């Protein structure tokens, strides 16, 4: 019997991700473009993943889109679209079969999902404010004149606690500028920012309860400082995967495989 390939596309607010799955089990290719909804990013991510796999769009048995900009792909690109909540739950359960709590920190929102037997049963979401999101960390990195990917490493060098009390991005930015003006070490400020993010996300998580195994997904899961601060806030280990940014696309490809087999 010939293999069946499915394509999952996750169009986020700040990045576009794709995964091609073989027979619903093996990742054949993946792609990530650092621009999301409303840009050329989604199409570029699709072109890139197909090129990496050495395949054409017609080779896909089913294509499913998810994420913030998923509706823009319904015109001749995706066979179906699905909520990113369902796709993140499915992707996390594929990578960590014992998952019960998923904390997804994306570019513009924070989602906490409760999962039973691989299916989402409850969720909380913060999408009204940038505080605690990838965008918040981007703004802070810009003010501190450091690369966002270096925040984890720099925060780990902190020697003393500096509180960043504002939960609002605009006020936190002012607070960071004030700390810099006072000569506060950047590493201490970054550590304070990570603890501020962790406190906000933990507050959201506690609304539905935190049950191990806990898995963190989204781009911010690559920041060891935020992961460590959140572990301290929640009092439990947080699992992450090298596929953290692809989790939504993985879930979409898994649902696509399920749809193709109906």
N, C-alpha and C positions, 0 to 999 in steps of 0.2 A: 504494500500500500504506500502511495507516495506521501511525503511529508506535507503538513498543512502549516502555512505561515500566516500570522496575524500581526497587525500593526496597531500599536497604541500611541496616541499623540496627546501630550499634556501641554496645553497652551496656557502658561502662567502669566502673571502680570509683568514679570521681569525676565522670564526665560521660556524657551520652547524646547521640549524634550520628546524624543521618540524612542520606542523600543520595538524591535521585531522579534517575535517569539516563534519557535518551531514546536509544533505539536503541544502547545500550552505548557511547555516545561523548560525549554532551553532558550536562553537569550542568544540570538544570532548576531545582532548588531544594536547599537544605541547611538544617539546623537544628542547634543545639547548646544543651543545657540543662545547667547546672552541677551536676547531681546524677545519680548513676548507679544501679547495681544495687540492687534492693530498695526503690526509692522510686517516686514518680510520674513521675520524670524521663523514662524511656523512652517512656511514653504521651504525655507532653507534647511530646517531641521529634517523635514521629510526627504528632501533631495539627498541630504548627507547620509541618512540612515540607509536609504535604498542603495546608494553608491557603496557604502561600507559593506553591505550584504551582497553586492553584485546582483541586485534584483531590480525588478520594475514594479510599479504600483499594481499592475495587473496580476502579479504573482501572489498578491495578498488575498487570502480567502475572505478576510473581513477587516475593516478598519474602524476603530472606535476613537472618538475624541473626547477629552475631558479638560477640565481646568477653566480658568477665568474667561478665556476667549474661545471656548469650544464651539459656540454657535456660528462663528465666522467660518468654520471648516465644513459646514454641512452642505455647502454648494459643490457637489461633485467630488469631494475629497474623502469625507468620512461616511460610512454606512449608518452610523448611529452616534449619538452623544450621550454622555452620562455625567452625573454629578461627581465632582472631585472627591467628595466625602466617601462615596462608595468605592471609588477607585483607590483611594489611599488606604482604606481598610483592607481591600483585597490584596494590594501590593504588599503591605506590611505583613499580612497573614501568610503570604507566599514565602517571604524572606525569614519570618520568625513565627513558626506555627503556634507557639504558645502565647502570642501577644493578646493582651486584654485592653491596653491603653496605648493609643497613638497620639503623639504630640507633633503636629505638623506646623512648622514656622516657615511661611512663604514670604514672598516679597512684600505683600500688602495685607496679609491677614494671619491670624493664628487660629488653628483648629485643634480641638482635643476630642478624640473619638473613643467611645467605649465599644469594645468588640467581644462578641461571644461566638465561638466556633467559626471564626473567620468572617463574621458578618457584623456590620455596625448596628448597635442597638440604641445608642444615644450619642449626642455630641453637643459641644459648646463652641462658639465661634466669636472671635473679635475681628470684625471687618470694618468698623466705623472709625478706627484710629490707627495710625501707623506705629504707635508705641509698641515695642516688643517684637516688631517684625524685621524682616531683612532690610526694608527701606530705612528703618530707624538706625540700624547698624551702619548702613551706607552713609547716612547723614553724619553720624558720629565719627566715622573714619575720615570723612572729608574735613571736618572741623579739626581733627587731630593730625591731619596730614599724614596718615598712614594708609596702607592698603587694607581693604576689608578682610582679605584672606590672612593677614598677619595679626589680626586682633587676638586670636586664641593664644598664639605664641607670646605676644607682648603682655597680655593680661596675666599670664603665668609668672611673669617676672616681678609682679607687684610685691612690695614690701609692707605696705600698710593699707588699711581699709579707708576708702574714700566713698562717702555716700552720695549717690546721684538720686535725689529724692523725687524729682519730677517724673511723672509718668507720661507727660505730654512731650512729643518730639521737639516742639518749638521751645518750650521752657527748659527741657533737658539740654538742648543745644546752648542756650544762654548760660546754664549752670556749668557746662563743660568749658565754655569760653572764660568764665569767671575763675574756674580752677586753674586753667592754663595761665591766666594773668597773675595768679597768686604764686606761680612757680611750682604747682603740684606736678609730680612725676606723671608722665603720660601713661605708664604701665599701671599705676594706681588708679588713674581715672578710668582706664579701660576695664580694669577688674570691677570697679564700681558700676560701670555701664552693664557689664555682664550680670551682675547681681540684681540690678534694676530690672533687666529683661526677665530674668529667672523668677523674680518676685511677682511680676505681672502675669507671666504664663502660669505659674503655680496657682495663683488666685483663680484663674479660669479653669484649670484642671480640677481643683478641689470642688468646683460646682457640680461635677458629675462623679467625682470620686476617682482615685488613682489605684488601679489594681495591677500588680505585676503579672506578666512581663510588660515593661514599659518600653516602647520603641519611639525614637524621635526621627522624623523625616523632614524633608525640605532642605533648602540650601544652608540654613542656619545650623543644621545638625553637623555641618563640617567645622563649626567653630567650637573647639574643645573647651573654651572658657565658658560659653553659655551652657554647654552640656554639663560640665562640672558644677556650675553654680545651680543649675536646675536639679541635679542629683542631690545637692546639699539641701535645697529647699524642700524637695519631696521626700527625702530620706530613703531613696531606693535607687538601684542601678538603672541606668538608661542604656538601652541597646541602640547602636547605630550600624549602618551598613555603608560600604563604599558606593552603593546604589541609591543612597539617600535622596538625591535630587531626581532620580528616575522613578521614584516610587509610584507616582500618579500614572505615569506612562506605562509602567509595568502592570498596574491594576487594570488599565484600559485594554492592554494587549491580552490579559487573561480573560476579561469579559468578552472581548472580541472572539477569542477561541471558543468560549462557551456558546456564543451566539451562532458561530459558524457550524457548530456541531448539533444544533437543534434539528 
